[in-house]
Amino acid sequence: MFSLSIINEEFEVKGDFKFHNKRIRLVQKYKLKYWDPYYCDKNNVQIIILGRPVLDLFEWSDCVYNEVSFVSKKLLGYYLSTNSISDFCNKLNGGFIIVVIDYKKDRMIIVRDRLGIYPGYVCNIEKENDFLFSTHSDILAKYTGNNELDTTSIAEFIEQGSVSHPYTFYSNIKSMDNASYIELNYPKNITFNNSYFSFEKINKIKGKVEAFNGLRSAIKNSIERRSHKFLGKSGVLLSGGGDSRVIVSNSLTQLKAFTVYHNKNYELGITKEITKKTKIEHLLIRLSSSSNIKSLQESSKFTGGMVSGGSASWYSLIDKSNLFDVDNLLTGDYADWLLKDIAFNTEKVRLFGRQIPLNRFSKYKDSFYAPFVKISGLNSKTENRKNNKYKDIKNNLTKLQVRRIIPLSNEYTSSSRLILQRFFPWDTIFSDNEIIDIVFSLSPKFKLNSVLYNKVLGDLCHDLSKINHANKRVPLNSSIFYSTFIQSMNILYSKFFRNSNSSVDILDGRIEYIINNKEIMNMFYNIPSEVKNILIDICGIDIFNLSLDELANYDNHLPVHVISFSNWYHSVYTSQIDV
């Protein structure tokens, strides 16, 4: 498991970097060596990178293929040539945690990416001698000597499947802000914690043409930065939607496509159609029927447990990592949160008294796309935290989107992304600074029903846009009116001629699917008594004494969240986390 930790330990592990009383421990192994640590003897500065920050295309002009620490040298050059730490940070592009040790100035700097894709956790931030950091909260907890649980965070997790920033399951461990840096300055005997980027300061785009051209250019440039020849053999996790299809259409090098599936379905056929048309290699990876259960049981050891194991769909790929014989694995992750309307409160438009698959904005409420388990005792424990987080921005949709989804490592479906970044040479095209600048310059109206994004995809995907979107079952370049009509007809058809339950993933399906799965319900009712007592106290009712019929009155995610938390608790308190 890839990780980066800064700990106080006398025992030295091979490969550790030392600074004062700190051990900086990097665990990361890519086939490509561009991001390996680099020490500049001339300036007495060290750079250590977790993740895969990108360069602009022209910066590769003097590279030798797989040159050790090439990217690290370039980024250290940013540091040495800029006038401030903030200026250095703003030159960094992509998802990462970066540590710079400046032995000459006797300081250490830790930088987290703009969107907070890579997590970072801190303890004792006020005291540089006691300061601890890790990209995995459970690793950090082993060094604090204080593992007191934060019951509000546990309540949040059971309620919504994630813990909001900056909190964790531990009272004394907090999440580092996205788009921030921490400076341990030993000469001044002080620790600085500063933001280097603000979403609110981005200039707003109002015109449709400017918005279209800006987003189109940003997505194309991001893909090119991540698919040039020096990045070796590149692959894409290909679905039947548009987020990954656009990568296939705009890559600078020929990709190898990977499609992960459980059963043969319509989406699998769409991916085959895409790869047949583009003549690229296509590897189908079929997961067993028990893979979702295994993900639910085991993923918390690698994710830190603060996001639902029900979304850890890539966990089973860890055992199949040998199939991914690529140097560079790309995905379209986070497009849904950034460019679609799922981070807003919406409701369906009604036509002749009936709902149609078209959204409009609605009034603020705590629940939105993410799960929301309604148990009064549980909800009362999270009320103050939610009010403090949203009280001043409930009617400001742009700020609300930022506050709800960022840092992205905390959004409730991030288990899969954490698995990818901790075991694979992974990057998402939506981590790019150019895309970030465009996304948060857009009015929310451009994100409603994904109108702008769909139009850009239709243009960028060229001939592939004529192939149906697997879920919408219309070509990518379809108008919103045609798409709405076809989706309405499909919904109507399925009510009469199909089993509407047949393609639902058991961990994301309706409550009936959860409670009728004997394996899931056995796990739910038989979690350890110690965990039961914690959750009964937090919920204010004995949820384990509820019958299946009574349980069906609650959100379908309740059993999944309970099992996820129980598995995390077990993994931590039986010392299964490798340091």
Secondary structure, DSSP 8 states (H G I E B T S, - for coil): --EEEEEE-SS--TT-EEETTEEEEEE---SS-TTS-EEETTTTEEEEEEE-----GGGGTT--TT-TTHHHHHHHHHHHHSSSHHHHHHH--SSEEEEEEETTTTEEEEEE-TT--S--EEE-TT-TTT-EEESSHHHHHHHHS---B-HHHHHHHHHHSB--TT--SBTT-EE--TTEEEEEETTTTEEEEEE---GGGS--B--HHHHHHHHHHHHHHHHHHTSSGGG-SEEEE--SSSTTHHHHHH-SS--EEEEEESS--HHHHHHHHHHHHHT-EEEEEE--TTHHHHHHHHTHHHH-SSB-GGG-TTGGGGGGGGG---SEEEE-TTHHHHHSSTTS-EEEEEETTEEEEEEEE----S-SSS-----HHHHHHHHHHHHHHHTTTTT-HHHHHHHHH-SGGGSTTTHHHHHHHHHS-EEEGGG-HHHHHHHTTB-GGGTGGGHHHHHHHHHHTGGGGGSB-TTT-SBTT--HHHHHHHHHHHHHHHHHHS-TTTT--TTTS-HHHHHT-HHHHHHHHTS-HHHHHHHHHHHSS-GGG--HHHHTTS-TTHHHHHHHHHHHHHHHHTT----
